[in-house]
Amino acid sequence: AYIAAEDVHGVRMRAKAYSEFNKIEKGQMPFYILGASPNFREFEQVQDVARAVVALGDVSLIFVDTWARVIAGGDENSAKDVTEAVDMCAKLYRATGATVVLIHHSGKDSTKGARGSSALRAAADGEIEVSRFDDDREAQVMKLKNSADGQRFGFKLHVVPVGLDDDGDVVSSCVVEHTEVKVREKKTAMAAKGANEKAVMRAVNDLCLGGPVSQVEII
């Protein structure tokens, strides 16, 4: 069961692309999209989700896309708000027997992991980080309770046409294409990105042409 709280149309297109690419007949894929944005800080709304999932039958996974959308009114930097919402996930698990998978974003500095309170990561039984390197992508197990972490899985997104729009233009979506994991060198420093950062780096490089430069001179 996939709670598409952020982009239900996009998720439907992904499901359609998967079915067509893998030649799965309509109604044969055990995948259900819940096009709603429940608030996981409200017990009654979580109860509604549980009832909807139970009505589907034997559901083993509940994806929540995204975490930020289902804690509306809460502060994802607050340990108290995050813990309360995580407790609702535990209630959902107990009511349905399905593992709850939260889709969340990293902060501006992806090396620091998921944005917001560390209470989320502390409560999670597992964490999988998805990273992009140009056209290549990788899923790495960062945390796995009672088992080994560190496993890495490479993949690309393969474009699949799924139909035509009202203007007759091709509408497409993507499916995952598994690839080998590539060895990547660990970056020792972040590259300059913004115009100001690049200007500073040019100035520092110019200073260094004449020999060693002190930190005071650079500042």
ROKOL-253031 format. One record per residue: residue number from 1; residue in three letters; x, y, z of N, C-alpha, C in turn. Coordinates in steps of 0.2 Angstrom, whole numbers, plus 5000, padded with zeros to 4 digits. Example, Ala and Ser with C-alpha at 12.3 -4.5 7.8 and 13.67 -1.06 7.14 Angstrom:
! residues 2
+------+------+-------+--------+------+--------+---------+------+-------+--------+------+
: resi : resn : neast : nnorth :  nup : caeast : canorth : caup : ceast : cnorth :  cup :
+------+------+-------+--------+------+--------+---------+------+-------+--------+------+
:    1 :  ala :  5066 :   4972 : 5039 :   5062 :    4978 : 5039 :  5066 :   4984 : 5039 :
:    2 :  ser :  5064 :   4989 : 5035 :   5068 :    4995 : 5036 :  5064 :   5000 : 5039 :
+------+------+-------+--------+------+--------+---------+------+-------+--------+------+
This chain:
! residues 219
+------+------+-------+--------+------+--------+---------+------+-------+--------+------+
: resi : resn : neast : nnorth :  nup : caeast : canorth : caup : ceast : cnorth :  cup :
+------+------+-------+--------+------+--------+---------+------+-------+--------+------+
:    1 :  ala :  5004 :   4994 : 5000 :   5000 :    5000 : 5000 :  5004 :   5006 : 5000 :
:    2 :  tyr :  5003 :   5011 : 4996 :   5007 :    5017 : 4995 :  5003 :   5023 : 4996 :
:    3 :  ile :  5005 :   5026 : 5002 :   5001 :    5033 : 5003 :  5005 :   5038 : 4999 :
:    4 :  ala :  5002 :   5040 : 4994 :   5005 :    5045 : 4990 :  5002 :   5052 : 4992 :
:    5 :  ala :  5005 :   5054 : 4997 :   5003 :    5061 : 5000 :  5006 :   5067 : 4997 :
:    6 :  glu :  5011 :   5066 : 4993 :   5014 :    5071 : 4989 :  5012 :   5072 : 4982 :
:    7 :  asp :  5012 :   5066 : 4978 :   5012 :    5066 : 4971 :  5008 :   5060 : 4969 :
:    8 :  val :  5002 :   5060 : 4970 :   4998 :    5054 : 4968 :  4998 :   5052 : 4960 :
:    9 :  his :  4998 :   5057 : 4956 :   4998 :    5057 : 4949 :  5005 :   5053 : 4947 :
:   10 :  gly :  5010 :   5056 : 4950 :   5017 :    5053 : 4948 :  5018 :   5046 : 4950 :
:   11 :  val :  5015 :   5044 : 4956 :   5015 :    5037 : 4958 :  5011 :   5033 : 4953 :
:   12 :  arg :  5005 :   5035 : 4951 :   5001 :    5031 : 4947 :  5005 :   5030 : 4940 :
:   13 :  met :  5008 :   5035 : 4938 :   5012 :    5034 : 4932 :  5018 :   5029 : 4932 :
:   14 :  arg :  5021 :   5029 : 4938 :   5026 :    5024 : 4940 :  5024 :   5017 : 4940 :
:   15 :  ala :  5018 :   5016 : 4943 :   5015 :    5010 : 4943 :  5013 :   5008 : 4936 :
:   16 :  lys :  5010 :   5012 : 4932 :   5008 :    5010 : 4925 :  5014 :   5009 : 4921 :
:   17 :  ala :  5020 :   5012 : 4922 :   5026 :    5011 : 4918 :  5029 :   5004 : 4920 :
:   18 :  tyr :  5028 :   5002 : 4927 :   5031 :    4996 : 4929 :  5027 :   4990 : 4926 :
:   19 :  ser :  5020 :   4991 : 4926 :   5016 :    4986 : 4923 :  5017 :   4985 : 4916 :
:   20 :  glu :  5017 :   4990 : 4912 :   5018 :    4990 : 4905 :  5025 :   4987 : 4903 :
:   21 :  phe :  5030 :   4989 : 4907 :   5037 :    4987 : 4905 :  5038 :   4979 : 4907 :
:   22 :  asn :  5035 :   4977 : 4912 :   5035 :    4970 : 4914 :  5029 :   4966 : 4912 :
:   23 :  lys :  5025 :   4969 : 4907 :   5020 :    4965 : 4904 :  5015 :   4962 : 4909 :
:   24 :  ile :  5013 :   4966 : 4914 :   5008 :    4964 : 4920 :  5001 :   4966 : 4918 :
:   25 :  glu :  4997 :   4961 : 4918 :   4990 :    4963 : 4916 :  4987 :   4968 : 4921 :
:   26 :  lys :  4982 :   4972 : 4919 :   4978 :    4976 : 4924 :  4975 :   4972 : 4929 :
:   27 :  gly :  4976 :   4974 : 4936 :   4973 :    4970 : 4941 :  4977 :   4965 : 4944 :
:   28 :  gln :  4983 :   4963 : 4941 :   4987 :    4958 : 4943 :  4993 :   4960 : 4948 :
:   29 :  met :  4994 :   4966 : 4948 :   5000 :    4968 : 4952 :  4997 :   4970 : 4959 :
:   30 :  pro :  5000 :   4967 : 4965 :   4997 :    4968 : 4971 :  5000 :   4975 : 4974 :
:   31 :  phe :  4998 :   4980 : 4971 :   5000 :    4987 : 4973 :  4994 :   4991 : 4973 :
:   32 :  tyr :  4993 :   4995 : 4979 :   4988 :    4999 : 4980 :  4990 :   5006 : 4982 :
:   33 :  ile :  4987 :   5011 : 4978 :   4989 :    5018 : 4980 :  4983 :   5021 : 4984 :
:   34 :  leu :  4985 :   5024 : 4989 :   4980 :    5028 : 4993 :  4982 :   5035 : 4992 :
:   35 :  gly :  4977 :   5038 : 4988 :   4978 :    5045 : 4986 :  4976 :   5050 : 4992 :
:   36 :  ala :  4979 :   5050 : 4997 :   4977 :    5055 : 5003 :  4983 :   5057 : 5006 :
:   37 :  ser :  4982 :   5062 : 5010 :   4987 :    5065 : 5014 :  4985 :   5065 : 5022 :
:   38 :  pro :  4985 :   5060 : 5025 :   4983 :    5059 : 5032 :  4989 :   5063 : 5037 :
:   39 :  asn :  4986 :   5065 : 5042 :   4991 :    5068 : 5047 :  4992 :   5063 : 5052 :
:   40 :  phe :  4999 :   5061 : 5053 :   5001 :    5056 : 5057 :  5002 :   5059 : 5064 :
:   41 :  arg :  4999 :   5065 : 5066 :   4999 :    5067 : 5072 :  4992 :   5067 : 5075 :
:   42 :  glu :  4987 :   5064 : 5071 :   4980 :    5064 : 5073 :  4979 :   5056 : 5073 :
:   43 :  phe :  4977 :   5054 : 5079 :   4975 :    5047 : 5080 :  4970 :   5044 : 5075 :
:   44 :  glu :  4964 :   5048 : 5075 :   4959 :    5046 : 5071 :  4961 :   5045 : 5064 :
:   45 :  gln :  4965 :   5050 : 5061 :   4967 :    5049 : 5054 :  4971 :   5043 : 5053 :
:   46 :  val :  4975 :   5041 : 5058 :   4979 :    5035 : 5057 :  4975 :   5029 : 5057 :
:   47 :  gln :  4970 :   5029 : 5061 :   4965 :    5024 : 5062 :  4961 :   5023 : 5055 :
:   48 :  asp :  4960 :   5028 : 5052 :   4957 :    5028 : 5045 :  4961 :   5025 : 5040 :
:   49 :  val :  4968 :   5026 : 5040 :   4973 :    5023 : 5036 :  4973 :   5015 : 5038 :
:   50 :  ala :  4973 :   5014 : 5044 :   4973 :    5007 : 5046 :  4967 :   5003 : 5043 :
:   51 :  arg :  4961 :   5006 : 5044 :   4955 :    5003 : 5041 :  4956 :   5002 : 5034 :
:   52 :  ala :  4958 :   5007 : 5030 :   4959 :    5006 : 5023 :  4964 :   5001 : 5021 :
:   53 :  val :  4969 :   5000 : 5024 :   4974 :    4995 : 5023 :  4971 :   4988 : 5024 :
:   54 :  val :  4968 :   4987 : 5030 :   4965 :    4981 : 5032 :  4960 :   4979 : 5027 :
:   55 :  ala :  4956 :   4983 : 5024 :   4951 :    4982 : 5019 :  4954 :   4979 : 5013 :
:   56 :  leu :  4961 :   4981 : 5011 :   4964 :    4978 : 5005 :  4966 :   4971 : 5006 :
:   57 :  gly :  4966 :   4968 : 5012 :   4968 :    4961 : 5012 :  4975 :   4961 : 5015 :
:   58 :  asp :  4979 :   4956 : 5013 :   4985 :    4954 : 5016 :  4991 :   4959 : 5013 :
:   59 :  val :  4992 :   4965 : 5017 :   4997 :    4970 : 5015 :  5003 :   4969 : 5019 :
:   60 :  ser :  5009 :   4969 : 5016 :   5015 :    4968 : 5020 :  5019 :   4974 : 5021 :
:   61 :  leu :  5018 :   4979 : 5016 :   5022 :    4985 : 5016 :  5017 :   4991 : 5016 :
:   62 :  ile :  5018 :   4996 : 5020 :   5015 :    5003 : 5019 :  5020 :   5008 : 5018 :
:   63 :  phe :  5020 :   5011 : 5012 :   5025 :    5016 : 5010 :  5021 :   5023 : 5012 :
:   64 :  val :  5025 :   5028 : 5015 :   5022 :    5034 : 5016 :  5027 :   5039 : 5013 :
:   65 :  asp :  5024 :   5043 : 5008 :   5027 :    5047 : 5003 :  5024 :   5054 : 5003 :
:   66 :  thr :  5027 :   5059 : 5007 :   5033 :    5059 : 5011 :  5032 :   5060 : 5018 :
:   67 :  trp :  5037 :   5059 : 5022 :   5036 :    5060 : 5030 :  5034 :   5067 : 5031 :
:   68 :  ala :  5037 :   5072 : 5028 :   5036 :    5079 : 5029 :  5028 :   5080 : 5028 :
:   69 :  arg :  5025 :   5077 : 5023 :   5018 :    5078 : 5022 :  5013 :   5076 : 5027 :
:   70 :  val :  5015 :   5070 : 5030 :   5011 :    5067 : 5035 :  5012 :   5069 : 5042 :
:   71 :  ile :  5016 :   5074 : 5043 :   5017 :    5077 : 5050 :  5015 :   5085 : 5050 :
:   72 :  ala :  5010 :   5086 : 5046 :   5007 :    5093 : 5045 :  5006 :   5096 : 5051 :
:   73 :  gly :  5008 :   5102 : 5052 :   5007 :    5106 : 5058 :  5013 :   5104 : 5064 :
:   74 :  gly :  5016 :   5099 : 5062 :   5022 :    5097 : 5067 :  5029 :   5100 : 5065 :
:   75 :  asp :  5033 :   5100 : 5069 :   5040 :    5102 : 5067 :  5045 :   5096 : 5067 :
:   76 :  glu :  5047 :   5095 : 5061 :   5052 :    5089 : 5060 :  5058 :   5090 : 5063 :
:   77 :  asn :  5060 :   5096 : 5066 :   5066 :    5097 : 5070 :  5065 :   5096 : 5077 :
:   78 :  ser :  5058 :   5095 : 5079 :   5056 :    5094 : 5086 :  5056 :   5086 : 5088 :
:   79 :  ala :  5060 :   5084 : 5093 :   5061 :    5077 : 5095 :  5054 :   5075 : 5097 :
:   80 :  lys :  5050 :   5080 : 5101 :   5044 :    5078 : 5103 :  5039 :   5077 : 5098 :
:   81 :  asp :  5038 :   5081 : 5093 :   5033 :    5080 : 5087 :  5035 :   5074 : 5083 :
:   82 :  val :  5041 :   5073 : 5082 :   5044 :    5067 : 5078 :  5042 :   5061 : 5082 :
:   83 :  thr :  5043 :   5061 : 5088 :   5042 :    5055 : 5092 :  5035 :   5053 : 5092 :
:   84 :  glu :  5031 :   5058 : 5093 :   5023 :    5057 : 5093 :  5021 :   5054 : 5086 :
:   85 :  ala :  5024 :   5056 : 5081 :   5022 :    5054 : 5074 :  5024 :   5047 : 5073 :
:   86 :  val :  5030 :   5045 : 5076 :   5033 :    5039 : 5075 :  5029 :   5034 : 5079 :
:   87 :  asp :  5027 :   5036 : 5085 :   5022 :    5031 : 5089 :  5016 :   5030 : 5085 :
:   88 :  met :  5014 :   5034 : 5081 :   5008 :    5033 : 5076 :  5010 :   5027 : 5071 :
:   89 :  cys :  5016 :   5028 : 5069 :   5018 :    5022 : 5064 :  5018 :   5016 : 5067 :
:   90 :  ala :  5020 :   5015 : 5074 :   5020 :    5009 : 5077 :  5013 :   5007 : 5078 :
:   91 :  lys :  5008 :   5011 : 5080 :   5001 :    5009 : 5080 :  4998 :   5007 : 5074 :
:   92 :  leu :  5001 :   5010 : 5068 :   4998 :    5007 : 5061 :  5001 :   5000 : 5060 :
:   93 :  tyr :  5007 :   4999 : 5062 :   5010 :    4992 : 5061 :  5006 :   4987 : 5065 :
:   94 :  arg :  5005 :   4989 : 5072 :   5001 :    4984 : 5076 :  4994 :   4983 : 5073 :
:   95 :  ala :  4991 :   4988 : 5070 :   4984 :    4987 : 5068 :  4984 :   4983 : 5061 :
:   96 :  thr :  4989 :   4983 : 5057 :   4989 :    4980 : 5050 :  4994 :   4974 : 5050 :
:   97 :  gly :  4999 :   4974 : 5054 :   5004 :    4969 : 5053 :  5009 :   4971 : 5047 :
:   98 :  ala :  5009 :   4977 : 5044 :   5013 :    4979 : 5039 :  5018 :   4983 : 5041 :
:   99 :  thr :  5024 :   4982 : 5038 :   5030 :    4986 : 5039 :  5029 :   4993 : 5036 :
:  100 :  val :  5030 :   4998 : 5040 :   5029 :    5005 : 5038 :  5036 :   5008 : 5036 :
:  101 :  val :  5036 :   5010 : 5029 :   5042 :    5013 : 5026 :  5041 :   5020 : 5025 :
:  102 :  leu :  5045 :   5024 : 5028 :   5044 :    5032 : 5027 :  5049 :   5034 : 5022 :
:  103 :  ile :  5047 :   5038 : 5017 :   5051 :    5041 : 5012 :  5052 :   5048 : 5015 :
:  104 :  his :  5059 :   5050 : 5015 :   5061 :    5056 : 5018 :  5067 :   5059 : 5014 :
:  105 :  his :  5068 :   5066 : 5015 :   5073 :    5069 : 5011 :  5079 :   5071 : 5016 :
:  106 :  ser :  5085 :   5071 : 5013 :   5091 :    5073 : 5017 :  5090 :   5081 : 5017 :
:  107 :  gly :  5095 :   5084 : 5021 :   5095 :    5091 : 5022 :  5100 :   5094 : 5016 :
:  108 :  lys :  5101 :   5100 : 5017 :   5106 :    5103 : 5011 :  5112 :   5100 : 5011 :
:  109 :  asp :  5115 :   5098 : 5017 :   5121 :    5094 : 5017 :  5119 :   5086 : 5017 :
:  110 :  ser :  5119 :   5083 : 5012 :   5117 :    5076 : 5012 :  5122 :   5071 : 5016 :
:  111 :  thr :  5128 :   5073 : 5017 :   5132 :    5069 : 5021 :  5130 :   5069 : 5029 :
:  112 :  lys :  5125 :   5073 : 5031 :   5123 :    5073 : 5037 :  5116 :   5069 : 5038 :
:  113 :  gly :  5114 :   5066 : 5032 :   5109 :    5061 : 5033 :  5102 :   5065 : 5032 :
:  114 :  ala :  5097 :   5061 : 5035 :   5090 :    5064 : 5035 :  5089 :   5071 : 5038 :
:  115 :  arg :  5085 :   5075 : 5036 :   5085 :    5082 : 5039 :  5080 :   5081 : 5045 :
:  116 :  gly :  5080 :   5086 : 5049 :   5076 :    5086 : 5055 :  5079 :   5082 : 5061 :
:  117 :  ser :  5074 :   5081 : 5066 :   5077 :    5078 : 5072 :  5080 :   5071 : 5071 :
:  118 :  ser :  5085 :   5070 : 5075 :   5088 :    5063 : 5075 :  5084 :   5058 : 5078 :
:  119 :  ala :  5078 :   5060 : 5081 :   5074 :    5055 : 5085 :  5071 :   5050 : 5079 :
:  120 :  leu :  5070 :   5053 : 5073 :   5067 :    5048 : 5068 :  5072 :   5043 : 5066 :
:  121 :  arg :  5078 :   5044 : 5065 :   5083 :    5039 : 5064 :  5084 :   5034 : 5070 :
:  122 :  ala :  5084 :   5037 : 5076 :   5085 :    5033 : 5082 :  5079 :   5028 : 5082 :
:  123 :  ala :  5073 :   5030 : 5080 :   5067 :    5025 : 5081 :  5067 :   5020 : 5075 :
:  124 :  ala :  5070 :   5021 : 5070 :   5069 :    5017 : 5064 :  5073 :   5010 : 5065 :
:  125 :  asp :  5070 :   5005 : 5063 :   5074 :    4998 : 5063 :  5079 :   4998 : 5057 :
:  126 :  gly :  5078 :   5002 : 5052 :   5082 :    5002 : 5046 :  5082 :   5008 : 5042 :
:  127 :  glu :  5087 :   5010 : 5039 :   5088 :    5016 : 5035 :  5091 :   5014 : 5028 :
:  128 :  ile :  5088 :   5016 : 5023 :   5091 :    5015 : 5016 :  5092 :   5022 : 5013 :
:  129 :  glu :  5098 :   5024 : 5011 :   5099 :    5030 : 5008 :  5100 :   5030 : 5001 :
:  130 :  val :  5096 :   5034 : 4997 :   5097 :    5034 : 4990 :  5101 :   5040 : 4987 :
:  131 :  ser :  5106 :   5039 : 4984 :   5110 :    5044 : 4981 :  5111 :   5044 : 4974 :
:  132 :  arg :  5112 :   5050 : 4971 :   5113 :    5050 : 4963 :  5120 :   5053 : 4962 :
:  133 :  phe :  5123 :   5050 : 4957 :   5129 :    5052 : 4954 :  5128 :   5052 : 4946 :
:  134 :  asp :  5127 :   5058 : 4944 :   5125 :    5059 : 4937 :  5119 :   5055 : 4935 :
:  135 :  asp :  5120 :   5050 : 4930 :   5114 :    5046 : 4928 :  5114 :   5040 : 4932 :
:  136 :  asp :  5119 :   5039 : 4936 :   5119 :    5033 : 4941 :  5116 :   5034 : 4947 :
:  137 :  arg :  5112 :   5029 : 4950 :   5110 :    5030 : 4957 :  5112 :   5024 : 4961 :
:  138 :  glu :  5111 :   5025 : 4968 :   5113 :    5019 : 4972 :  5109 :   5019 : 4979 :
:  139 :  ala :  5107 :   5014 : 4981 :   5104 :    5013 : 4987 :  5108 :   5009 : 4992 :
:  140 :  gln :  5110 :   5012 : 4998 :   5114 :    5009 : 5002 :  5111 :   5008 : 5009 :
:  141 :  val :  5112 :   5003 : 5012 :   5109 :    5001 : 5019 :  5113 :   5005 : 5024 :
:  142 :  met :  5111 :   5010 : 5027 :   5114 :    5014 : 5032 :  5114 :   5011 : 5039 :
:  143 :  lys :  5108 :   5008 : 5040 :   5106 :    5005 : 5047 :  5102 :   4999 : 5046 :
:  144 :  leu :  5103 :   4994 : 5050 :   5098 :    4988 : 5049 :  5099 :   4985 : 5056 :
:  145 :  lys :  5093 :   4985 : 5060 :   5093 :    4983 : 5067 :  5094 :   4975 : 5066 :
:  146 :  asn :  5098 :   4972 : 5071 :   5099 :    4965 : 5071 :  5102 :   4962 : 5065 :
:  147 :  ser :  5105 :   4966 : 5061 :   5109 :    4963 : 5055 :  5114 :   4968 : 5052 :
:  148 :  ala :  5118 :   4966 : 5047 :   5123 :    4970 : 5045 :  5121 :   4975 : 5040 :
:  149 :  asp :  5124 :   4981 : 5041 :   5122 :    4986 : 5036 :  5128 :   4987 : 5031 :
:  150 :  gly :  5128 :   4992 : 5027 :   5133 :    4994 : 5022 :  5132 :   4991 : 5015 :
:  151 :  gln :  5127 :   4986 : 5014 :   5125 :    4984 : 5007 :  5124 :   4989 : 5003 :
:  152 :  arg :  5126 :   4989 : 4996 :   5125 :    4994 : 4991 :  5122 :   4991 : 4985 :
:  153 :  phe :  5117 :   4994 : 4982 :   5113 :    4992 : 4976 :  5113 :   4997 : 4971 :
:  154 :  gly :  5116 :   4996 : 4965 :   5116 :    5001 : 4960 :  5110 :   5001 : 4955 :
:  155 :  phe :  5108 :   5006 : 4953 :   5102 :    5006 : 4948 :  5102 :   5013 : 4944 :
:  156 :  lys :  5098 :   5012 : 4938 :   5097 :    5018 : 4934 :  5089 :   5018 : 4933 :
:  157 :  leu :  5087 :   5024 : 4931 :   5080 :    5025 : 4929 :  5079 :   5024 : 4922 :
:  158 :  his :  5075 :   5019 : 4920 :   5074 :    5018 : 4912 :  5067 :   5021 : 4911 :
:  159 :  val :  5067 :   5026 : 4906 :   5061 :    5029 : 4903 :  5056 :   5025 : 4899 :
:  160 :  val :  5050 :   5025 : 4901 :   5045 :    5021 : 4898 :  5039 :   5025 : 4896 :
:  161 :  pro :  5037 :   5025 : 4889 :   5031 :    5029 : 4887 :  5025 :   5025 : 4890 :
:  162 :  val :  5020 :   5029 : 4893 :   5014 :    5026 : 4895 :  5008 :   5029 : 4892 :
:  163 :  gly :  5009 :   5033 : 4887 :   5003 :    5036 : 4884 :  5004 :   5042 : 4880 :
:  164 :  leu :  4998 :   5046 : 4878 :   4998 :    5052 : 4875 :  4994 :   5057 : 4879 :
:  165 :  asp :  4996 :   5063 : 4879 :   4992 :    5069 : 4883 :  4987 :   5071 : 4878 :
:  166 :  asp :  4983 :   5077 : 4880 :   4978 :    5079 : 4876 :  4981 :   5083 : 4869 :
:  167 :  asp :  4987 :   5084 : 4869 :   4990 :    5087 : 4863 :  4993 :   5082 : 4859 :
:  168 :  gly :  4993 :   5076 : 4861 :   4996 :    5071 : 4857 :  5003 :   5069 : 4858 :
:  169 :  asp :  5006 :   5073 : 4863 :   5013 :    5072 : 4865 :  5014 :   5066 : 4870 :
:  170 :  val :  5019 :   5062 : 4869 :   5021 :    5056 : 4873 :  5021 :   5058 : 4880 :
:  171 :  val :  5018 :   5054 : 4885 :   5019 :    5055 : 4892 :  5023 :   5049 : 4894 :
:  172 :  ser :  5028 :   5050 : 4898 :   5032 :    5045 : 4900 :  5033 :   5045 : 4908 :
:  173 :  ser :  5036 :   5039 : 4910 :   5038 :    5038 : 4917 :  5044 :   5034 : 4917 :
:  174 :  cys :  5046 :   5031 : 4923 :   5052 :    5028 : 4924 :  5051 :   5021 : 4928 :
:  175 :  val :  5055 :   5016 : 4926 :   5056 :    5010 : 4930 :  5063 :   5009 : 4932 :
:  176 :  val :  5064 :   5006 : 4937 :   5071 :    5004 : 4940 :  5075 :   4999 : 4936 :
:  177 :  glu :  5081 :   5001 : 4933 :   5085 :    4996 : 4930 :  5091 :   4994 : 4934 :
:  178 :  his :  5092 :   4988 : 4937 :   5097 :    4987 : 4941 :  5104 :   4987 : 4938 :
:  179 :  thr :  5109 :   4989 : 4941 :   5116 :    4990 : 4938 :  5121 :   4988 : 4943 :
:  180 :  glu :  5127 :   4987 : 4941 :   5133 :    4986 : 4946 :  5134 :   4992 : 4950 :
:  181 :  val :  5136 :   4991 : 4956 :   5138 :    4996 : 4960 :  5145 :   4999 : 4958 :
:  182 :  lys :  5146 :   5005 : 4957 :   5152 :    5008 : 4954 :  5157 :   5010 : 4960 :
:  183 :  val :  5163 :   5009 : 4960 :   5168 :    5011 : 4965 :  5169 :   5019 : 4964 :
:  184 :  arg :  5168 :   5023 : 4969 :   5168 :    5030 : 4969 :  5173 :   5032 : 4974 :
:  185 :  glu :  5177 :   5037 : 4972 :   5182 :    5040 : 4977 :  5178 :   5045 : 4982 :
:  186 :  lys :  5181 :   5044 : 4988 :   5178 :    5048 : 4993 :  5180 :   5055 : 4992 :
:  187 :  lys :  5175 :   5060 : 4992 :   5177 :    5067 : 4991 :  5180 :   5070 : 4998 :
:  188 :  thr :  5186 :   5073 : 4997 :   5189 :    5076 : 5003 :  5186 :   5083 : 5005 :
:  189 :  ala :  5183 :   5086 : 5000 :   5180 :    5093 : 5001 :  5175 :   5094 : 4996 :
:  190 :  met :  5170 :   5098 : 4998 :   5164 :    5100 : 4994 :  5166 :   5105 : 4989 :
:  191 :  ala :  5164 :   5104 : 4983 :   5166 :    5109 : 4977 :  5162 :   5115 : 4978 :
:  192 :  ala :  5165 :   5121 : 4976 :   5161 :    5127 : 4976 :  5155 :   5127 : 4972 :
:  193 :  lys :  5149 :   5129 : 4974 :   5143 :    5128 : 4970 :  5140 :   5135 : 4968 :
:  194 :  gly :  5139 :   5140 : 4973 :   5136 :    5146 : 4971 :  5141 :   5151 : 4968 :
:  195 :  ala :  5138 :   5156 : 4965 :   5143 :    5162 : 4962 :  5147 :   5165 : 4967 :
:  196 :  asn :  5145 :   5166 : 4973 :   5150 :    5169 : 4978 :  5155 :   5164 : 4980 :
:  197 :  glu :  5153 :   5158 : 4981 :   5158 :    5153 : 4983 :  5164 :   5152 : 4978 :
:  198 :  lys :  5162 :   5152 : 4971 :   5166 :    5151 : 4966 :  5171 :   5158 : 4965 :
:  199 :  ala :  5168 :   5163 : 4967 :   5172 :    5170 : 4967 :  5177 :   5169 : 4972 :
:  200 :  val :  5176 :   5167 : 4978 :   5180 :    5166 : 4983 :  5186 :   5161 : 4981 :
:  201 :  met :  5184 :   5156 : 4979 :   5189 :    5151 : 4977 :  5194 :   5153 : 4971 :
:  202 :  arg :  5191 :   5157 : 4967 :   5196 :    5160 : 4962 :  5201 :   5165 : 4965 :
:  203 :  ala :  5198 :   5169 : 4970 :   5203 :    5174 : 4973 :  5208 :   5170 : 4977 :
:  204 :  val :  5206 :   5165 : 4980 :   5211 :    5161 : 4984 :  5216 :   5157 : 4980 :
:  205 :  asn :  5214 :   5155 : 4974 :   5218 :    5152 : 4969 :  5223 :   5157 : 4967 :
:  206 :  asp :  5221 :   5163 : 4965 :   5225 :    5168 : 4963 :  5231 :   5170 : 4968 :
:  207 :  leu :  5229 :   5170 : 4974 :   5233 :    5172 : 4980 :  5239 :   5166 : 4980 :
:  208 :  cys :  5237 :   5160 : 4979 :   5241 :    5154 : 4980 :  5246 :   5154 : 4975 :
:  209 :  leu :  5245 :   5157 : 4969 :   5250 :    5157 : 4963 :  5257 :   5159 : 4965 :
:  210 :  gly :  5257 :   5164 : 4970 :   5264 :    5167 : 4972 :  5267 :   5163 : 4978 :
:  211 :  gly :  5264 :   5157 : 4980 :   5267 :    5153 : 4985 :  5262 :   5152 : 4991 :
:  212 :  pro :  5265 :   5150 : 4996 :   5261 :    5148 : 5002 :  5257 :   5155 : 5005 :
:  213 :  val :  5251 :   5154 : 5007 :   5247 :    5160 : 5009 :  5244 :   5158 : 5016 :
:  214 :  ser :  5244 :   5163 : 5020 :   5242 :    5161 : 5027 :  5234 :   5162 : 5027 :
:  215 :  gln :  5231 :   5159 : 5033 :   5224 :    5159 : 5033 :  5222 :   5167 : 5034 :
:  216 :  val :  5226 :   5171 : 5038 :   5224 :    5178 : 5039 :  5224 :   5181 : 5032 :
:  217 :  glu :  5229 :   5180 : 5028 :   5229 :    5183 : 5021 :  5223 :   5181 : 5017 :
:  218 :  ile :  5221 :   5175 : 5017 :   5215 :    5173 : 5014 :  5208 :   5176 : 5016 :
:  219 :  ile :  5208 :   5177 : 5023 :   5202 :    5180 : 5026 :  5202 :   5187 : 5024 :
+------+------+-------+--------+------+--------+---------+------+-------+--------+------+
